[in-house]
Amino acid sequence: MENTGRIVEGLTPTARRIIFDARAEQGILDELPFITQVDQAHLLMLAEQQIIRSEHAATLFRAIHKLRSQRFAPLRERSAPRGVYLLYEEYLRETLGPNVGGILQTARSRNDLNATVLRLRLRSPYMMLLSQALRLQATLQQRARRYASEVMPAYTHYQIAVPITYGHYLAGVAVSFSRELDALLDISFDLQCCPLGAGAVGGTSLPIQPARTAELLGFAKAVLHSIEAVASRNFVLRFLASMVTWGTTLSRLATDFLMWTTTEFGFFSLPDTLVGSSSMMPQKRNPFLLEHVLGKSASALGAFTMAATAMHAKPFTNSIAVGTEAVSSLAGAIRDTTEATILMRLVLAGARPERQRLLQRTEEGNTIATELANHLMVKQGISFRNAHYQVGTLVRKAIEQGNIPLLSVMNHQETSQGKEGSILPQLDAASVVQSTEFGGGPGPQSLAHCLQQLRLHWARQVQQKRSLMQHWNQAEMLLQYSVQSYLDTTNLQL
């Protein structure tokens, strides 16, 4: 492709090095398995449509099969002046002759090929991310059930608020992740549309069957519009956006545990296998995995910003800025988000609540104050706002008297006013938790219902992921079977 007839000189070496690199070995291993997968489907469709001769198709099938079985060894030491694909095509032209080796681009462009290969390449890392996200969700639910009665304080504005349980906290995070998992699963609909057949931007006059190549490659539907197929990478933005929201929740979860594992809080302990030491301070036990979660969970946000900026204000047609530069950070973002998810799951699985410390801080924080105001409202027939003021006054007095228990102040006040028999029932954090069955509170029945719904929805998400993986695996077998069947029918062999 150094001499195309229109262009007679090759690209300047400096530009080559930046855009294509001097050697293509890594690109060959990363891209050619998918390119040749597309080629087999495309060749079979062209042959079935009698657009190309069957003996030419058989020759190309044999050459592709041989290259794949050799892991593309004949190409690895070659330079790639115009990228991996043209290196591969030029090899076929050299070894098979131009009339056979040049067939692959029939009714096809690098534009629709690249858009298709991108979707194929994303399948494996996408499945890995889904698998790890589902495992994290399973861990959250399992730990929520285990610690459903472990009383701890909830916080608002970094201040102790009301009594909940550790299980209730974990279930709340799981509800958030459940919705974000739905968003991640929705990306599969984008990955199920095959751009192959769109050509450079305007389709083709040759009687191809895009639905057939889509079927052979495991896509649910074929190209609908040639311009959109090669111009749009908006699914990349949607994919990154779903990872941004997932990563944001990961970061908030990690931040809570970074605080709660400090000496000042002492709410949770981590085993030696999940902490690191200091190179200088021998007493340290650093929960550094959580800091990696914070960093890796931000990767998708950076990639989204880069991709959106690269796509912004570009013509709605095939564009290197959109199709190449904008998607260049996607793989790293998927990897980092997956790794952050794994690390967070390990911490959650290993974290052990310090029961006495959690209960102590819950009681010391006057977390029963809101429930006490509820009791006053019901008992005295006053508005909640008046009850709220009375309890606020009691809290201030309790603090002024040396942080004595809130109910002691209340009972002493009522006794001094001669209100015998009107002493309020003894409220404690655990009993308050037991009574908060409404509004999605931490009460036993409320939490059990929440966990039941989470479990059912998680099972549906697992099945959706399995069905998608099964469909893609079956498509790979269908492609190989269909190629062999065609060759058998035409009395040709690989």
GITANOR-V654616 format. One record per residue. RES is the residue in three letters. PHI is phi in degrees with one decimal (NA if undefined). D_FIRST is the distance of its C-alpha to the first C-alpha in Angstrom with 2 decimals. Layout:
# GITANOR-V654616
RES/PHI/D_FIRST
RES/PHI/D_FIRST
This chain:
# GITANOR-V654616
MET/NA/0.00
GLU/-66.5/3.79
ASN/-123.1/5.21
THR/-97.9/5.56
GLY/96.4/9.15
ARG/-87.1/10.46
ILE/-111.9/8.82
VAL/-109.1/9.07
GLU/-122.8/9.56
GLY/-76.9/8.34
LEU/-64.8/10.53
THR/-59.2/14.06
PRO/-55.7/15.10
THR/-63.4/17.90
ALA/-65.2/16.01
ARG/-57.3/13.52
ARG/-61.4/16.71
ILE/-71.3/18.30
ILE/-85.1/15.73
PHE/-115.5/13.87
ASP/71.2/16.30
ALA/-73.8/15.92
ARG/-118.5/16.40
ALA/-111.7/15.69
GLU/-56.9/18.92
GLN/-66.3/20.82
GLY/-62.8/18.09
ILE/-61.3/17.61
LEU/-69.2/21.36
ASP/-81.8/21.70
GLU/-105.6/19.02
LEU/-64.0/17.94
PRO/-57.0/21.51
PHE/-81.9/21.41
ILE/-60.3/17.94
THR/-71.3/19.01
GLN/-63.4/22.37
VAL/-62.8/20.93
ASP/-59.6/18.86
GLN/-61.7/22.15
ALA/-64.5/24.00
HIS/-66.5/21.46
LEU/-61.0/21.28
LEU/-62.0/25.07
MET/-62.7/25.59
LEU/-60.5/23.38
ALA/-68.9/25.34
GLU/-62.1/28.64
GLN/-83.9/27.99
GLN/57.5/27.22
ILE/-81.9/23.98
ILE/-124.3/22.34
ARG/-76.6/24.23
SER/-63.9/26.05
GLU/-69.3/25.18
HIS/-68.4/21.43
ALA/-61.0/22.16
ALA/-63.1/24.31
THR/-61.0/21.76
LEU/-68.7/19.27
PHE/-59.5/22.27
ARG/-63.2/23.21
ALA/-64.9/19.87
ILE/-66.6/19.78
HIS/-60.8/23.46
LYS/-65.4/23.10
LEU/-60.4/20.44
ARG/-65.5/22.70
SER/-67.0/25.77
GLN/-90.6/24.27
ARG/53.3/23.30
PHE/61.8/19.69
ALA/-54.6/20.94
PRO/-62.1/18.31
LEU/-97.7/15.66
ARG/-70.0/17.99
GLU/-94.9/17.90
ARG/-89.3/14.21
SER/-80.5/12.68
ALA/-122.9/10.47
PRO/-63.7/8.70
ARG/-130.3/7.52
GLY/97.1/10.35
VAL/-65.2/11.90
TYR/-62.5/10.80
LEU/-69.5/7.07
LEU/-60.4/8.59
TYR/-65.4/11.02
GLU/-65.1/9.19
GLU/-64.1/7.30
TYR/-62.2/10.94
LEU/-65.7/12.41
ARG/-65.0/10.54
GLU/-68.4/11.70
THR/-86.5/15.12
LEU/-110.4/15.93
GLY/92.7/14.36
PRO/-63.9/12.00
ASN/-72.7/15.08
VAL/-102.1/15.88
GLY/-65.0/12.89
GLY/-94.7/11.25
ILE/-76.1/14.55
LEU/-56.4/14.31
GLN/-83.9/13.03
THR/-59.6/16.02
ALA/58.0/18.25
ARG/-154.1/16.41
SER/-128.6/14.28
ARG/-63.9/13.31
ASN/-66.3/16.43
ASP/-73.4/18.96
LEU/-62.9/17.39
ASN/-61.1/17.76
ALA/-63.8/21.24
THR/-73.9/22.22
VAL/-60.7/21.07
LEU/-56.5/23.02
ARG/-66.0/26.12
LEU/-65.0/25.78
ARG/-65.3/25.39
LEU/-77.4/28.47
ARG/-58.1/30.71
SER/-65.9/31.79
PRO/-63.7/32.56
TYR/-63.9/34.16
MET/-63.5/36.39
MET/-64.1/37.33
LEU/-61.9/38.35
LEU/-60.3/40.39
SER/-60.5/42.06
GLN/-71.6/43.12
ALA/-64.6/44.26
LEU/-67.8/46.41
ARG/-67.8/47.83
LEU/-61.7/48.81
GLN/-62.2/50.46
ALA/-63.6/52.35
THR/-65.2/53.58
LEU/-58.2/54.79
GLN/-67.6/56.73
GLN/-64.6/58.22
ARG/-68.7/59.40
ALA/-63.7/60.72
ARG/-68.5/62.92
ARG/-64.0/64.09
TYR/-109.1/65.09
ALA/-62.8/66.30
SER/-112.3/69.73
GLU/-82.8/68.76
VAL/-69.2/70.16
MET/-151.6/68.29
PRO/-84.8/68.20
ALA/-91.3/65.66
TYR/-119.7/64.66
THR/-132.7/64.11
HIS/54.6/63.36
TYR/66.0/63.44
GLN/-119.5/67.11
ILE/-59.2/68.79
ALA/-118.1/69.32
VAL/-136.1/70.50
PRO/-80.4/70.81
ILE/-133.4/68.10
THR/-127.4/66.91
TYR/-60.7/63.91
GLY/-61.3/62.99
HIS/-65.5/63.18
TYR/-60.7/60.80
LEU/-63.5/58.23
ALA/-64.4/58.54
GLY/-63.0/57.86
VAL/-64.7/54.61
ALA/-64.0/53.76
VAL/-61.9/54.38
SER/-62.4/51.92
PHE/-64.1/49.27
SER/-61.0/49.91
ARG/-66.3/48.88
GLU/-71.0/45.80
LEU/-65.5/44.86
ASP/-58.8/45.03
ALA/-64.7/42.49
LEU/-64.1/40.15
LEU/-67.4/40.62
ASP/-62.8/39.89
ILE/-62.2/36.28
SER/-60.6/35.92
PHE/-66.0/36.13
ASP/-67.4/32.98
LEU/-74.0/31.21
GLN/-94.4/32.37
CYS/-103.4/30.41
CYS/-95.3/27.07
PRO/-79.9/24.46
LEU/-62.7/22.36
GLY/115.8/22.49
ALA/-72.5/22.29
GLY/67.4/18.73
ALA/-69.7/17.25
VAL/-173.5/20.86
GLY/-125.6/22.74
GLY/69.4/22.83
THR/-153.8/22.20
SER/-87.6/24.40
LEU/-74.2/23.79
PRO/-78.3/26.85
ILE/-78.4/25.51
GLN/-124.9/28.01
PRO/-57.4/26.98
ALA/-64.1/30.37
ARG/-69.3/29.62
THR/-65.9/26.49
ALA/-60.7/28.47
GLU/-62.4/31.30
LEU/-64.8/29.28
LEU/-97.9/27.81
GLY/84.9/31.26
PHE/-91.7/31.09
ALA/-83.8/34.24
LYS/-149.8/32.80
ALA/-95.0/29.75
VAL/-57.1/28.11
LEU/-99.4/30.76
HIS/-143.9/28.93
SER/-65.1/25.26
ILE/-67.9/25.41
GLU/-60.0/27.45
ALA/-60.2/25.24
VAL/-99.6/22.19
ALA/-87.8/24.26
SER/-94.7/26.98
ARG/-126.4/27.18
ASN/-62.9/30.96
PHE/-64.6/31.60
VAL/-64.5/30.32
LEU/-64.4/33.06
ARG/-65.2/35.57
PHE/-61.9/34.71
LEU/-63.2/35.07
ALA/-62.4/38.25
SER/-66.2/39.80
MET/-73.0/39.14
VAL/-62.9/40.62
THR/-68.1/43.86
TRP/-61.2/43.94
GLY/-66.4/43.41
THR/-64.3/46.04
THR/-66.3/48.62
LEU/-57.0/47.64
SER/-66.0/48.25
ARG/-70.1/51.63
LEU/-63.1/52.68
ALA/-63.7/51.70
THR/-63.5/53.62
ASP/-58.0/56.74
PHE/-72.8/56.65
LEU/-62.2/56.03
MET/-71.3/59.24
TRP/-71.6/61.20
THR/-94.6/60.61
THR/-72.1/61.97
THR/-61.5/65.45
GLU/-63.5/66.66
PHE/-88.4/65.84
GLY/65.2/66.01
PHE/-80.7/65.21
PHE/-137.5/62.82
SER/-118.8/62.27
LEU/-118.7/59.15
PRO/-69.8/59.18
ASP/-57.0/58.16
THR/-71.6/54.89
LEU/-120.0/53.72
VAL/-130.3/54.78
GLY/-126.4/54.06
SER/-99.1/56.38
SER/-102.9/56.53
SER/-71.8/55.81
MET/-121.6/58.99
MET/-102.2/61.23
PRO/-67.7/62.48
GLN/-83.9/63.89
LYS/-74.3/60.63
ARG/-133.2/59.08
ASN/-91.5/56.03
PRO/-80.8/54.40
PHE/-69.3/51.05
LEU/-60.3/49.05
LEU/-66.6/50.06
GLU/-70.0/48.60
HIS/-65.6/45.24
VAL/-59.6/45.63
LEU/-60.4/46.17
GLY/-70.9/43.07
LYS/-68.1/40.67
SER/-70.3/42.02
ALA/-90.3/40.94
SER/-59.6/37.25
ALA/-64.6/36.51
LEU/-64.2/38.23
GLY/-63.6/36.01
ALA/-67.5/32.88
PHE/-62.8/34.27
THR/-60.0/34.97
MET/-64.3/31.49
ALA/-66.4/29.86
ALA/-64.0/32.29
THR/-66.9/31.86
ALA/-65.7/28.05
MET/-83.0/28.44
HIS/-60.2/31.40
ALA/62.6/31.20
LYS/-95.4/27.51
PRO/-57.5/26.70
PHE/-84.4/27.10
THR/-158.7/23.61
ASN/-60.1/20.39
SER/-147.9/20.38
ILE/-63.6/18.83
ALA/-58.9/22.37
VAL/-86.0/23.72
GLY/-78.1/21.22
THR/-117.0/20.21
GLU/-66.2/22.75
ALA/-65.9/25.76
VAL/-98.1/25.36
SER/-66.8/24.63
SER/-96.8/28.36
LEU/-64.5/29.22
ALA/-60.4/28.92
GLY/-64.4/31.12
ALA/-65.9/33.61
ILE/-63.4/33.98
ARG/-60.0/34.52
ASP/-65.5/37.05
THR/-65.8/38.90
THR/-62.7/39.15
GLU/-67.1/40.50
ALA/-62.1/42.94
THR/-65.1/44.19
ILE/-62.6/44.77
LEU/-61.8/46.62
MET/-65.6/48.81
ARG/-63.6/49.74
LEU/-61.7/50.79
VAL/-66.1/53.01
LEU/-61.6/54.59
ALA/-67.3/55.29
GLY/-94.2/56.90
ALA/-68.5/58.82
ARG/-120.6/62.56
PRO/-70.6/64.81
GLU/-89.9/67.86
ARG/-56.7/70.38
GLN/-66.5/73.33
ARG/-66.4/71.34
LEU/-61.0/69.71
LEU/-67.2/73.09
GLN/-59.3/74.80
ARG/-68.0/72.42
THR/-65.0/72.61
GLU/-72.5/76.38
GLU/-63.6/76.54
GLY/-83.7/74.25
ASN/53.4/76.79
THR/-71.0/74.25
ILE/-83.8/77.13
ALA/-59.1/77.91
THR/-64.4/76.19
GLU/-67.1/77.89
LEU/-63.5/81.20
ALA/-63.7/80.78
ASN/-60.3/80.20
HIS/-62.9/83.46
LEU/-63.7/85.35
MET/-60.6/84.09
VAL/-70.6/85.24
LYS/-71.1/88.50
GLN/-95.9/89.69
GLY/66.1/88.33
ILE/-105.2/86.66
SER/-69.6/83.27
PHE/-62.1/80.34
ARG/-63.3/80.05
ASN/-66.4/83.66
ALA/-62.9/83.11
HIS/-57.7/79.96
TYR/-67.0/82.09
GLN/-61.1/84.80
VAL/-68.0/82.41
GLY/-57.9/80.68
THR/-63.8/84.13
LEU/-65.0/84.81
VAL/-62.6/81.57
ARG/-60.9/82.52
LYS/-64.5/85.99
ALA/-61.9/84.59
ILE/-68.5/82.38
GLU/-64.8/85.31
GLN/-93.5/87.46
GLY/95.4/85.06
ASN/58.7/82.41
ILE/-74.8/84.93
PRO/-56.7/83.86
LEU/-61.2/83.51
LEU/-67.9/85.79
SER/-63.6/88.50
VAL/-64.7/88.66
MET/-64.5/88.71
ASN/-66.4/91.42
HIS/-63.9/93.50
GLN/-65.0/93.34
GLU/-68.9/94.45
THR/-65.1/97.22
SER/-65.9/98.53
GLN/-92.0/98.67
GLY/74.0/100.85
LYS/-92.2/98.32
GLU/-66.4/99.45
GLY/82.1/97.62
SER/-105.7/94.68
ILE/-60.3/92.71
LEU/-68.1/89.05
PRO/-61.9/87.66
GLN/-69.5/85.97
LEU/-100.4/82.29
ASP/-136.3/79.73
ALA/-58.9/75.95
ALA/-64.5/75.77
SER/-69.4/78.08
VAL/-62.7/76.20
VAL/-57.5/72.96
GLN/-60.8/74.76
SER/-90.1/75.85
THR/-88.3/72.55
GLU/-91.8/71.56
PHE/-112.8/70.51
GLY/68.5/67.47
GLY/72.5/65.17
GLY/-73.5/67.36
PRO/-84.4/67.62
GLY/-54.9/70.62
PRO/-55.3/70.38
GLN/-69.7/70.04
SER/-62.0/67.60
LEU/-67.7/65.33
ALA/-61.6/65.62
HIS/-64.1/64.58
CYS/-59.1/61.56
LEU/-67.1/60.44
GLN/-64.1/60.97
GLN/-65.2/58.72
LEU/-62.4/56.06
ARG/-62.0/56.20
LEU/-62.7/55.86
HIS/-68.7/52.90
TRP/-60.9/51.23
ALA/-62.9/51.66
ARG/-67.2/49.93
GLN/-66.5/47.03
VAL/-60.9/46.74
GLN/-65.6/46.73
GLN/-62.5/44.04
LYS/-66.5/41.77
ARG/-64.0/42.62
SER/-63.7/41.95
LEU/-64.7/38.51
MET/-64.3/37.65
GLN/-63.2/39.14
HIS/-62.0/37.14
TRP/-67.3/33.82
ASN/-64.7/34.90
GLN/-66.0/36.03
ALA/-64.1/32.73
GLU/-61.9/30.91
MET/-69.1/33.52
LEU/-61.8/33.29
LEU/-61.4/29.56
GLN/-65.0/30.10
TYR/-64.5/33.24
SER/-67.4/31.69
VAL/-62.4/28.82
GLN/-64.9/31.45
SER/-64.1/33.80
TYR/-63.0/31.30
LEU/-66.5/30.58
ASP/-65.5/34.36
THR/-65.0/35.10
THR/-93.6/32.76
ASN/59.4/34.06
LEU/-115.7/30.70
GLN/-129.1/30.34
LEU/-69.5/27.92
